[in-house]
């Protein structure tokens, strides 16, 4: 592609519909995974990270080994109940998993420190939504109180991080 032909239409046009190719298209478009497939891959990745084979996980949950293998690595649907049981067995944070799959569309982000911190900050809000959907009545908190609490928590976190870095530098010296 000659760059004299670069126009807003060729640059910002979607990769699949660009006629001459976009100047910002550096690779082939990736295949988007469904939420089902991303949850399966997250479960598979976490079990591998923890060194727990699917067969042992199936035994722990009292599920037939071939069935769990077909669900996680095959084309069999992963039901919500089984997904929740697998999350519990692998100690996968359901809020963080939902955040990665539903909002970020990237199950691999589950272990990123930034995602962990963001999800911990949003967890209270997420549980508030769930409890209100169930019809439970809670004492309402004003937004200013929530913002103040989050601000103080982040200040303490940053202060602690600074102290840890200083102590590490002191120990290395």
C-alpha positions as CSV (number, residue, x, y, z in Angstrom):
1,X,0.0,0.0,0.0
2,X,1.3,3.4,-0.9
3,X,1.1,5.9,2.0
4,X,0.1,8.6,-0.4
5,X,-3.3,6.8,-0.5
6,X,-3.8,7.1,3.3
7,X,-7.1,8.8,4.0
8,X,-9.3,8.7,7.1
9,X,-11.4,6.1,5.3
10,X,-8.5,3.7,4.6
11,X,-6.9,4.2,8.0
12,X,-9.9,3.8,10.3
13,X,-12.0,1.4,8.2
14,X,-12.4,-2.0,9.9
15,X,-9.8,-4.6,8.9
16,X,-12.3,-7.0,7.5
17,X,-13.9,-4.4,5.1
18,X,-10.8,-2.4,4.2
19,X,-10.3,-2.7,0.4
20,X,-6.6,-1.8,0.2
21,X,-5.7,-2.6,3.8
22,X,-5.4,-0.2,6.7
23,X,-2.1,1.4,7.5
24,X,-2.6,0.2,11.1
25,X,-3.3,-3.4,10.2
26,X,-0.2,-5.3,11.2
27,X,-1.6,-8.8,11.5
28,X,-4.5,-10.9,10.4
29,X,-7.7,-10.4,12.3
30,X,-7.9,-12.7,15.3
31,X,-10.9,-15.0,15.8
32,X,-13.1,-13.8,18.7
33,X,-13.9,-16.5,21.3
34,X,-17.3,-16.8,22.8
35,X,-17.7,-16.3,26.6
36,X,-18.2,-20.0,26.9
37,X,-14.9,-20.8,25.2
38,X,-13.1,-18.1,27.2
39,X,-14.3,-19.5,30.5
40,X,-13.2,-23.0,29.4
41,X,-9.8,-21.8,28.5
42,X,-9.5,-19.8,31.8
43,X,-10.4,-23.0,33.8
44,X,-7.9,-25.0,31.7
45,X,-5.2,-22.4,32.1
46,X,-5.7,-22.2,35.9
47,X,-5.7,-25.9,36.4
48,X,-2.4,-26.1,34.4
49,X,-0.9,-23.2,36.4
50,X,-1.8,-24.9,39.7
51,X,-0.4,-28.2,38.4
52,X,-3.8,-29.9,38.7
53,X,-4.7,-32.2,35.8
54,X,-8.3,-32.3,34.7
55,X,-8.6,-35.9,35.7
56,X,-7.7,-35.0,39.4
57,X,-10.1,-32.1,39.2
58,X,-12.9,-34.3,38.0
59,X,-12.2,-36.7,40.8
60,X,-12.3,-33.9,43.3
61,X,-15.7,-32.7,42.0
62,X,-17.1,-36.3,41.6
63,X,-17.5,-35.9,37.8
64,X,-16.7,-38.5,35.2
65,X,-13.2,-37.8,33.8
66,X,-14.2,-38.1,30.1
67,X,-17.1,-35.8,30.7
68,X,-15.0,-33.0,32.2
69,X,-12.4,-33.4,29.5
70,X,-15.1,-33.1,26.8
71,X,-16.5,-30.0,28.4
72,X,-13.3,-28.2,29.0
73,X,-11.4,-29.2,25.8
74,X,-14.2,-30.3,23.6
75,X,-17.4,-28.9,22.2
76,X,-19.7,-29.8,25.1
77,X,-21.5,-26.8,26.7
78,X,-20.1,-25.6,30.1
79,X,-23.1,-25.0,32.3
80,X,-23.2,-22.2,34.9
81,X,-23.5,-24.7,37.8
82,X,-20.4,-26.7,36.6
83,X,-18.5,-23.5,35.9
84,X,-19.2,-22.2,39.4
85,X,-18.1,-25.5,40.9
86,X,-14.9,-25.5,38.9
87,X,-14.2,-21.9,39.9
88,X,-14.6,-22.8,43.6
89,X,-12.4,-25.9,43.2
90,X,-9.7,-23.9,41.5
91,X,-10.2,-20.8,43.7
92,X,-10.9,-18.7,40.6
93,X,-12.4,-15.3,41.5
94,X,-15.7,-15.2,39.7
95,X,-15.9,-11.4,39.7
96,X,-12.4,-11.1,38.1
97,X,-13.2,-13.9,35.6
98,X,-16.4,-12.2,34.6
99,X,-14.6,-8.9,34.3
100,X,-11.9,-10.4,32.0
101,X,-14.3,-12.4,29.8
102,X,-17.3,-10.0,29.6
103,X,-15.6,-6.6,29.6
104,X,-12.0,-7.2,28.5
105,X,-12.8,-10.1,26.2
106,X,-9.5,-11.6,27.2
107,X,-9.3,-14.5,29.7
108,X,-5.5,-14.3,29.7
109,X,-5.8,-11.0,31.6
110,X,-7.0,-12.9,34.7
111,X,-3.5,-13.0,36.3
112,X,-2.5,-9.4,35.4
113,X,-1.8,-7.3,38.5
114,X,-3.7,-4.3,37.1
115,X,-6.8,-6.5,36.6
116,X,-6.5,-7.9,40.1
117,X,-6.4,-4.4,41.6
118,X,-9.2,-3.1,39.5
119,X,-11.5,-6.0,40.2
120,X,-10.9,-5.7,43.9
121,X,-11.9,-2.1,43.8
122,X,-15.0,-2.9,41.7
123,X,-16.0,-6.0,43.7
124,X,-18.1,-4.1,46.2
125,X,-20.0,-2.4,43.4
126,X,-20.5,-5.7,41.6
127,X,-21.9,-7.4,44.7
128,X,-24.1,-4.4,45.3
129,X,-25.7,-4.8,41.9
130,X,-26.2,-8.5,42.4
131,X,-27.9,-8.0,45.8
132,X,-30.2,-5.3,44.4
133,X,-31.1,-7.6,41.5
134,X,-32.1,-10.2,44.1
135,X,-34.3,-7.7,45.8
136,X,-32.3,-7.4,49.0
137,X,-32.6,-4.1,50.8
138,X,-29.3,-2.6,51.9
139,X,-28.3,0.6,53.6
140,X,-27.5,3.0,50.8
141,X,-24.0,4.5,50.7
142,X,-23.5,7.9,49.3
143,X,-21.0,8.1,46.4
144,X,-18.8,10.5,48.2
145,X,-18.2,8.0,51.0
146,X,-17.4,5.3,48.5
147,X,-14.9,7.5,46.7
148,X,-13.3,8.6,49.9
149,X,-12.9,5.0,51.1
150,X,-11.4,3.9,47.7
151,X,-9.1,6.9,47.7
152,X,-7.8,6.1,51.2
153,X,-7.3,2.5,50.3
154,X,-5.3,3.3,47.2
155,X,-3.2,5.8,49.2
156,X,-2.4,3.1,51.8
157,X,-1.6,0.6,49.0
158,X,0.8,3.0,47.3
159,X,2.4,3.9,50.6
160,X,2.9,0.2,51.4
161,X,4.4,-0.4,47.9
162,X,6.8,2.4,48.4
163,X,7.9,1.0,51.8
164,X,8.4,-2.5,50.3
165,X,10.5,-1.1,47.5
166,X,12.6,0.9,50.0
167,X,13.2,-2.1,52.2
168,X,14.1,-4.2,49.2
169,X,16.7,-1.6,48.2
170,X,18.0,-1.5,51.7
171,X,18.4,-5.2,51.9
172,X,20.2,-5.4,48.5
173,X,22.7,-2.7,49.5
